[in-house]
């Protein structure tokens, strides 16, 4: 079983990786129709078209830079560099520990840093300006943010000492889990309680897209939910009270006009809005 997984992701083709992305979009879109959190009043095809545009730019950035990732993964293995290369471990343990560490460094840490470093935040704003969160929101990233995320994946690969099959497995799981936890889905409480112990669910992640702080600075996780608990960024709220978007970017031009969104990181920084009363969700 483990050998089959490593072999598959060692040889995974671009077509199969694309199928994972498209398959996730299709499946979670169907589930959104059946089990929606919100009956969102928006033009779904127009909204999806904008987000698919940014999904395509993300794919292109990763495609043209993929050779760097391949060279890096091959180097850490050949040089026996990184945490997983220090001692000999069984493949199943490399898979589990490797996924956890890649998610911590390549996703959770990257996401936290983007929220706390101003110039990175200006790129990440595009993701948060979406006022109708659904499965297509998962890869709504400015091309500049795609480069930032790619850099964190490179750093994670070096620190972890991840072989290429592990990197591809991590990226595939990252895509599917991101689609899952952004989907406009409400899970039954009993199911969410079980899943939420290990993975990030829609019930957990949606508060991260509330339009104002401090709620947007919580629940950073992508694959595994326990990083938020470990680093005290985990929160639970009444999701029915959520308002999506970003209070500094609620104008339709900031949320729906592609050219304005592409130019957004290069405009002056918009300071946090201070409110007279603290919001309770």
Phi and psi in degrees as a GROMACS rama.xvg file:
@    title "Ramachandran Plot"
@    xaxis  label "Phi"
@    yaxis  label "Psi"
@TYPE xy
-62.9045  -41.6523  UNK-2
-62.9063  -36.1449  UNK-3
-65.7779  -39.6111  UNK-4
-64.4291  -48.1093  UNK-5
-64.0141  -38.8367  UNK-6
-65.4101  -42.5594  UNK-7
-62.0346  -47.5031  UNK-8
-78.5093  -15.7885  UNK-9
-69.6769  -35.9652  UNK-10
-109.605  7.21308  UNK-11
-56.7514  133.669  UNK-12
-88.7602  164.252  UNK-13
-62.3696  -33.8013  UNK-14
-64.114  -41.7036  UNK-15
-68.7793  -37.509  UNK-16
-66.6063  -38.5151  UNK-17
-64.9359  -39.4765  UNK-18
-62.2403  -37.5796  UNK-19
-62.6761  -44.4239  UNK-20
-65.545  -50.3131  UNK-21
-67.048  -39.5207  UNK-22
-61.1503  -42.59  UNK-23
-63.1531  -44.8163  UNK-24
-57.7728  -44.2056  UNK-25
-67.136  -49.4977  UNK-26
-63.3702  -48.1475  UNK-27
-71.6598  -26.8517  UNK-28
-64.6784  -39.715  UNK-29
-67.4576  -40.393  UNK-30
-67.0168  -36.6095  UNK-31
-57.7523  -36.429  UNK-32
-67.5685  -34.4803  UNK-33
-86.6514  -37.1117  UNK-34
-130.351  60.8766  UNK-35
-74.6207  144.038  UNK-36
-73.5632  -48.5113  UNK-37
-123.026  144.071  UNK-38
-85.6977  82.211  UNK-39
-67.543  129.673  UNK-40
-94.609  82.6202  UNK-41
-152.49  162.853  UNK-42
-80.5158  100.18  UNK-43
-61.842  -38.4295  UNK-44
-71.7351  -38.8329  UNK-45
-65.5865  -46.4717  UNK-46
-60.3234  -46.5683  UNK-47
-63.7217  -36.0391  UNK-48
-62.2377  -42.2388  UNK-49
-62.1599  -46.9462  UNK-50
-69.7042  -33.5837  UNK-51
-67.1301  -35.0591  UNK-52
-56.3693  -48.2361  UNK-53
-70.9296  -28.3404  UNK-54
-63.9016  -42.23  UNK-55
-65.1904  -40.7307  UNK-56
-64.4886  -35.5081  UNK-57
-62.9021  -44.0965  UNK-58
-61.2223  -44.188  UNK-59
-64.8302  -43.501  UNK-60
-58.7739  -47.0123  UNK-61
-68.6715  -32.9135  UNK-62
-66.1865  -47.0931  UNK-63
-74.8308  -17.4211  UNK-64
-105.774  1.5591  UNK-65
-59.0959  -33.6688  UNK-66
-61.2667  -31.2349  UNK-67
-65.626  -41.4439  UNK-68
-66.3019  -42.5891  UNK-69
-62.8254  -46.3652  UNK-70
-61.1382  -39.8402  UNK-71
-65.6492  -47.2308  UNK-72
-63.6416  -40.9399  UNK-73
-64.4153  -37.9639  UNK-74
-66.6968  -44.1692  UNK-75
-64.4814  -34.3762  UNK-76
-71.7632  -47.0081  UNK-77
-64.1452  -34.8149  UNK-78
-92.5215  -3.25357  UNK-79
52.8295  48.1961  UNK-80
-106.966  139.35  UNK-81
109.67  164.42  UNK-82
-58.3389  -42.0979  UNK-83
-75.1096  -11.6413  UNK-84
-96.7335  -8.41695  UNK-85
-67.9087  -45.0898  UNK-86
-127.075  155.315  UNK-87
-78.6088  125.197  UNK-88
-125.588  152.035  UNK-89
-65.2706  151.996  UNK-90
-58.7427  -38.3463  UNK-91
-63.3915  -34.4244  UNK-92
-76.4388  -35.3387  UNK-93
-60.248  -41.4967  UNK-94
-61.8145  -49.7961  UNK-95
-68.0199  -53.3367  UNK-96
-64.2149  -40.0512  UNK-97
-62.0625  -45.5766  UNK-98
-61.9615  -42.8471  UNK-99
-62.1483  -46.1215  UNK-100
-71.2436  -38.4425  UNK-101
-64.0313  -38.6865  UNK-102
-67.8197  -39.9057  UNK-103
-62.7036  -49.8821  UNK-104
-84.6763  -40.6021  UNK-105
-84.0068  -20.0199  UNK-106
-121.56  -63.9393  UNK-107
-60.1808  -52.8312  UNK-108
-62.0577  -42.8554  UNK-109
-59.4043  -44.433  UNK-110
-65.6061  -44.5252  UNK-111
-60.7164  -45.4844  UNK-112
-62.5131  -41.0182  UNK-113
-60.5662  -29.362  UNK-114
-81.155  -15.0899  UNK-115
-118.527  -4.40541  UNK-116
-113.644  116.565  UNK-117
-53.5889  -48.8743  UNK-118
-67.8678  -29.4194  UNK-119
-73.4416  -39.544  UNK-120
-58.2642  -37.6558  UNK-121
-62.166  -27.8863  UNK-122
-79.9062  -38.4973  UNK-123
-71.0763  -20.0852  UNK-124
-51.0207  -37.4892  UNK-125
-57.2782  -39.8186  UNK-126
-65.8438  -40.5028  UNK-127
-82.8587  -15.9629  UNK-128
-75.2135  -9.28459  UNK-129
-64.7815  121.665  UNK-130
-96.7927  5.28746  UNK-131
-141.342  84.3621  UNK-132
-73.2121  123.578  UNK-133
-148.424  -171.221  UNK-134
-58.0894  -31.9094  UNK-135
-71.4721  -15.1864  UNK-136
-71.9544  -17.8942  UNK-137
-55.1982  -43.679  UNK-138
-110.994  29.6561  UNK-139
-80.0411  81.3798  UNK-140
-125.079  135.203  UNK-141
-59.9437  143.18  UNK-142
-52.6899  -34.6359  UNK-143
-64.3123  -38.5325  UNK-144
-67.8489  -34.6215  UNK-145
-60.4256  -37.3472  UNK-146
-67.2218  -42.3779  UNK-147
-60.606  -46.917  UNK-148
-63.5661  -38.5175  UNK-149
-63.0653  -40.9132  UNK-150
-62.1525  -41.1083  UNK-151
-65.6037  -34.8463  UNK-152
-65.6033  -39.4555  UNK-153
-61.6688  -47.3013  UNK-154
-61.0169  -43.9174  UNK-155
-61.944  -42.1831  UNK-156
-59.7199  -40.8878  UNK-157
-69.3877  -47.667  UNK-158
-65.1159  -43.9378  UNK-159
-74.0365  -30.0288  UNK-160
74.5415  43.6085  UNK-161
-83.3424  127.062  UNK-162
-69.9775  164.538  UNK-163
-62.0853  -37.1817  UNK-164
-62.7051  -36.1178  UNK-165
-69.4976  -38.8069  UNK-166
-63.3884  -45.1987  UNK-167
-65.7211  -37.7438  UNK-168
-63.4127  -46.1974  UNK-169
-59.3994  -47.3029  UNK-170
-63.5808  -38.4254  UNK-171
-66.2713  -44.7873  UNK-172
-66.2228  -35.5812  UNK-173
-62.4768  -42.8676  UNK-174
-61.9231  -50.372  UNK-175
-66.2392  -43.9862  UNK-176
-68.4834  -34.6169  UNK-177
-65.9128  -41.2085  UNK-178
-62.6528  -42.1579  UNK-179
-63.0628  -49.6282  UNK-180
-80.4413  -8.40327  UNK-181
-94.6402  -17.6477  UNK-182
-58.4403  145.386  UNK-183
-77.2643  67.7408  UNK-184
-126.671  141.665  UNK-185
-114.922  120.412  UNK-186
-86.545  144.643  UNK-187
-55.4122  141.659  UNK-188
-55.4468  -40.4747  UNK-189
-63.9454  -40.9355  UNK-190
-70.4587  -43.527  UNK-191
-61.6864  -39.7568  UNK-192
-58.1564  -38.9335  UNK-193
-73.8203  -52.6011  UNK-194
-63.2475  -39.019  UNK-195
-66.7267  -14.3935  UNK-196
-68.5611  -25.5609  UNK-197
-121.368  -49.9832  UNK-198
-113.638  160.208  UNK-199
-79.559  123.616  UNK-200
-105.616  166.263  UNK-201
-59.2079  -40.4723  UNK-202
-57.8652  -32.8756  UNK-203
-81.816  -44.6627  UNK-204
-81.2173  -26.9129  UNK-205
-58.606  -32.1754  UNK-206
-61.2592  -26.8346  UNK-207
-62.0045  -20.8977  UNK-208
-102.439  12.8264  UNK-209
-62.4691  148.75  UNK-210
-72.8951  -10.5468  UNK-211
-138.774  157.16  UNK-212
-76.1009  157.704  UNK-213
-86.1338  -0.103055  UNK-214
-65.4256  -32.6587  UNK-215
-73.3068  -8.382  UNK-216
-104.481  35.9891  UNK-217
-133.151  167.328  UNK-218
48.595  61.4423  UNK-219
-77.7414  -16.2853  UNK-220
-57.2814  155.975  UNK-221
-117.367  -60.0934  UNK-222
-94.7189  -60.9754  UNK-223
-98.9921  133.778  UNK-224
-81.984  -20.4426  UNK-225
-71.6603  -16.8804  UNK-226
-63.6969  -38.7224  UNK-227
-64.6478  -37.5872  UNK-228
-68.619  -42.9719  UNK-229
-62.4871  -41.2024  UNK-230
-99.3171  15.2467  UNK-231
59.2496  37.8604  UNK-232
-113.774  12.7755  UNK-233
-89.8418  140.47  UNK-234
-148.36  152.196  UNK-235
-124.533  135.905  UNK-236
-139.492  176.529  UNK-237
-82.5969  102.745  UNK-238
-63.2411  -19.9858  UNK-239
-66.7706  -17.4762  UNK-240
-92.9152  -0.809388  UNK-241
-68.9013  145.963  UNK-242
-125.993  118.707  UNK-243
-82.4964  154.999  UNK-244
121.85  -157.135  UNK-245
-143.586  121.913  UNK-246
-58.4661  -27.1651  UNK-247
-84.5536  -7.04219  UNK-248
-139.111  48.6208  UNK-249
-86.6145  -11.2913  UNK-250
-63.1573  140.636  UNK-251
-58.1727  -29.7574  UNK-252
-64.1093  -34.6679  UNK-253
-76.3327  -22.3173  UNK-254
-108.147  -20.4046  UNK-255
-131.535  -10.4173  UNK-256
-100.879  113.393  UNK-257
-58.3674  -45.8872  UNK-258
-64.7097  -38.8777  UNK-259
-65.5594  -38.2581  UNK-260
-68.2017  -38.8703  UNK-261
-65.2999  -33.3938  UNK-262
-84.5919  -14.0901  UNK-263
-52.3594  -44.459  UNK-264
-64.6499  -17.1972  UNK-265
-99.3565  6.99982  UNK-266
-98.192  164.492  UNK-267
-55.9004  144.802  UNK-268
-65.0774  136.482  UNK-269
-99.3068  120.012  UNK-270
-66.4589  152.902  UNK-271
-58.965  141.234  UNK-272
-87.9663  126.959  UNK-273
-94.795  131.548  UNK-274
-107.052  148.993  UNK-275
-66.4387  -34.8352  UNK-276
-122.223  143.417  UNK-277
-75.7028  135.982  UNK-278
-84.5092  138.719  UNK-279
-119.255  115.333  UNK-280
